[in-house]
Amino acid sequence: MLLRLSRSRLVKRTVYTTFSLGAVYLADTELNASAVTRNLRTLWTCTLISADYKLNFTPEHADRIPAIHQRVADRMYDLFTSNGGLYIKIGQAIGANAALMPAPFQQKFARLFDDAPQIPYPTIARVFQREFNKSPQELFAYFDENAVASASVAQVHKARTWDGDWVAVKVQKPDVGRQTSYDLMAFRAVMWAFEKWVFDLPVYFAVDFISSHLHAELDFISEASNAQRTASLIASEPRLVGKVHIPKVYPELSTKRVLTAEWIDGVRLSDREALGRVVGEKLPEKGGGMFPDTVHGEKKNGIPESMNHVKLKGGMRAIMHTMVELFSAQMFDWGFVHCDPHPGNIIIRARPGSSSSSKSSSKPVLRDPQLVLLDHGLYVTIPPTVKRQYASLWRALLTSDWDTIRNVTESWGVGEAGLFASAILMRPVKIGQANGSSSRTEKAGGDSGKELDAYEQSVRMKERLKRFLVDTDKMPKELIFLGRNMRIVQGNNQSLGSPVNRIKITAYWASRSLVMTHERSSRAWWARFDARELWRDLLFRTAMFSLDVVFWVSKIRQRVRALLGLTNGGFEDELERSVRGFARSTFGVEVGPGAFEG
């Protein structure tokens, strides 16, 4: 009798527990955008990763470490793609800086740049009802129910206003807003655990800064303000006027979750085949850099009808020169930097109203190119002091001014000046003493010729990174996003065959920004020059001649190899090979040729 009663209670408890868990899951799914489920998935995955490294990452099992990296890469990729939303953004940030990570991470995270799945139109219609108390058909004369593009946090629809203007309507996916606070909470917890318990590396110091910027990216009113501010700054810079365009924003058709901007017809930078046709150049068969053709299946829109009989002047060189100048102006002059310039966010079109040089209908019309910059959600503002230090660092790196390099890096709490300089320039840099000898920290890397196993490689990298981040309280957090911008621009240049000397253009802007102050002033333009900085600028320009020689030798070699039918590669590809050698000698890490494609 007692046994039967206890069995009955057990069955009842099992039913009640199952019912309760099902109700909680249903409520979380329907009312909370699966936030609790996502966080539990995150914590479980991170627990597995931590346990895997703690138990198996040992000198005795060095031969198993590549398999550990593969398991961890698979788990992280599955986590990011299952959770979606902000997790895709975090995964893309890792993918953009994966060059020194183990090979499985480089290969897996490249796929996170693919288009995200679209959400159905009824869901979009409900967003409009909440934001405007109207349907899309009431707000617009025409609204395409199928999205033309879909990303991690939003998707874009083509529409036409009642005034007849074609516009791009960016709509935030409704679950993202509800998930973000929980996602960022999980991000903090994971970073704390990784720093304090798993890896013993200072990774938590930037969590607040990164979280605040990722959260701001979800505010489309802020994005509209960023776009308008950037358009105003471009209009004030004669070297960029007409060469760069920011789509006009429609404030009356925009809210915190819906952004309406001018529709742009053109060729996306990610569509290398179409871009090659419209500039009349043959690009390398396989794009290098972070965004080669074969890495991801991003949607290619081809050449719009309006550009079918157009050839853009200046070729790839003119396009990339404008791009590098734009982001150099943002970093060194304005201190207001777009941090997501990947190829999908850049459109190339014929400059409206530019003159043509062809009167024959059988020949393409020559037009000036114009770079259109999209997606202004993620910006960082650089404090004036940091902006000047960053410009001084760039100029010092190109003129071997070791004292300035050390002064800047020490003030930022960086202990490995050479490693930091290499990350800034995206090329190997060895910091020397005044007498030309290597610094103590550079010598501390160990025997560069020794062959290291996987465990020793990881230990060496960890030691160097700990010496690199000496005082995280001093380090300007803005450098994280500046590095992201620089890395993506370098990848863009490499994918187009390295048509410009990116380092030289960037360094010139850095040096010019030090010569002339850009703060508002009532003084005449000539009174705003700094005589001492002007002299240093003259010395810098003299020193830059050697970099010009290296670049043009690289271009000549590239053309000769192309004529001989040999494997081709540009200036950025040579820098990539140098960085791989630097990684091998500094960390003992073998970085594969595909590392810079992710």
Summary of the structure (lengths in Angstrom):
residues: 598
radius of gyration: 26.3
end to end distance: 66.8
largest distance: 102.6
contacts: 1888
relative contact order: 0.10
helix: 58%
strand: 10%
